[in-house]
Amino acid sequence: MTADLTVRLQNGPSPVQEICPPVFAQGGLRLFIKRDDLLHPDISGNKWRKLKYNLIEARRKGFKKLLTYGGAYSNHLAATAAAGKAFGFSTLGVVRGEKVLPLNPTLMYVEECGMELKFVSRTNFRNKNDNSIFETIKINPNGYYDVPIGGSNCLALPGCAEIVAELNSQLDVLPDYICTACGTGGTLAGIVTGMEGKGTAIGISALKGNFMKNEVAGFLKKCSEKKYSNWQVFDNYHFGGFAKFKPELIDFINSFKKDYGIPLDPIYTGKLAFALFDLAGKGFFEKGATVVMVHTGGLQGVVGFNERFGGVLKM
Ligand SMILES: Cc1ncc(COP(=O)(O)O)c(C=O)c1O
């Protein structure tokens, strides 16, 4: 059974697409987009990468049920629900905040996939790492394979490291920079391990605050025996905080779609691309460098975003 799942989880490589925005061309830079958003129709982007070895481990240990956590528009809840359906696990999702009816498109989707939902207050959600949450939602956690928020744990890192292995076989040069959006920091940490000290990994935090660097360092310390210093996090492209935005970001995402045919989401990849264009314009990347932006997906959230904000994103 585990061998079967391992084979079914051999997906990819995701395509790589070169685009030539003027701001990159002017700096003599090449920009490639690693289209992890196209890895799987329902388990897209870094979610596939982070779930892969967790699902194999869950199956190996004989678990039939997955338990995980997320906000009401969570890409991770959507991907875990879809993965459970695709690979034969039942799923329970703990959702931050009160239940609002009708359910938003993300939660409607996860329910359609068969995920059972438990809604908890923001305070209880914050304490999800202590066992009292299981009393609140009246479940016995034994018997569930626990996937942490965002799918980020040590087993997430080797899946994300495979992004780098794929790039190395797809490109004719080693990337000088591999760039990703950061939420928990697990994806960046995995990319850093995959780069094995070659080139620089760049993270753009989707959250306000200067803690992301510590989060990434924490994953690296806990999950990797080797020490790496070839990475950097930027904390100044959050547009006001997690899931916050400004008209400038929306205009950028819409232009990006029009110019390059690639949709971005407003929470992670839109902020990432905006940051990379800004950094290129400011001369951050050295002349002649090859820059890779990892498109980590997140597009499922666009429908709900447009519902809330009047269809501002042209998909
Ligand atoms: C689309 C997307 N990109 C990037 C991230 C950030 O990844 P990480 O949490 O591993 O930092 C997330 C959330 O986890 C996400 O949903």
The ligand as a MOL file (V3000), in Angstrom:
LIG
                    3D

  0  0  0     0  0            999 V3000
M  V30 BEGIN CTAB
M  V30 COUNTS 16 16 0 0 0
M  V30 BEGIN ATOM
M  V30 1 C 0.1500 29.5980 -2.3270 0
M  V30 2 C 1.0900 29.6160 -1.1830 0
M  V30 3 N 2.3400 30.0460 -1.3990 0
M  V30 4 C 3.2320 30.1110 -0.4050 0
M  V30 5 C 2.8990 29.7390 0.8760 0
M  V30 6 C 3.9270 29.8460 1.9340 0
M  V30 7 O 4.5110 28.6070 2.2000 0
M  V30 8 P 5.1420 28.3200 3.6180 0
M  V30 9 O 3.9930 28.2520 4.5950 0
M  V30 10 O 5.7880 26.9920 3.4600 0
M  V30 11 O 6.0660 29.3980 3.9420 0
M  V30 12 C 1.6090 29.2740 1.1430 0
M  V30 13 C 1.1760 28.8590 2.4800 0
M  V30 14 O 1.6350 28.0480 3.1460 0
M  V30 15 C 0.6810 29.2030 0.0860 0
M  V30 16 O -0.5650 28.7630 0.2730 0
M  V30 END ATOM
M  V30 BEGIN BOND
M  V30 1 1 1 2
M  V30 2 1 2 3
M  V30 3 2 2 15
M  V30 4 2 3 4
M  V30 5 1 4 5
M  V30 6 1 5 6
M  V30 7 2 5 12
M  V30 8 1 6 7
M  V30 9 1 7 8
M  V30 10 2 8 9
M  V30 11 1 8 10
M  V30 12 1 8 11
M  V30 13 1 12 13
M  V30 14 1 12 15
M  V30 15 2 13 14
M  V30 16 1 15 16
M  V30 END BOND
M  V30 END CTAB
M  END
